[in-house]
Amino acid sequence: MRSDSGVAMQYQPPLTFAVPLLAAAAPAAPPGPMELLITYLPMAMIVLVAWLLLYRPERERMRKQQELLAALKKNDRVLTTSGIYGIVTNVDRGADRVSLRVDDAGNFKIAVTLSSIAKVLGAAAAEAGSDS
């Protein structure tokens, strides 16, 4: 690069003048316990809030679903995760299979996995329907 007077000029990147000033500055004191607390406390609080809002409710929901599946028995009226209503005719926990009667005539049965049961609607309605 040349200036208007014809003398060559050297290019300097921005803020290169600050390098000697930074080198002459006194080194910072090591952080004390209060600075470390101020630094890491917000991160710890974010982790705690995430655990309270996300992980804990999901774990509680899974525990309730496991209890529901453990109490599943014959003649329970259930809803599957695919939206099929049925009445339990057989529960085979070893094979992870549940047989459902899905029509009132009792001729049409399907087999689904135990984990595909979304909720139990009740046994009283199923027993009343099968008696008539």
Beta strands, then each sheet from edge to edge (+ up, - down):
strand 1: 77-80
strand 2: 85-92
strand 3: 97-101
strand 4: 109-113
strand 5: 117-122
sheet 1: 4+ 3- 2+ 1- 5+
end
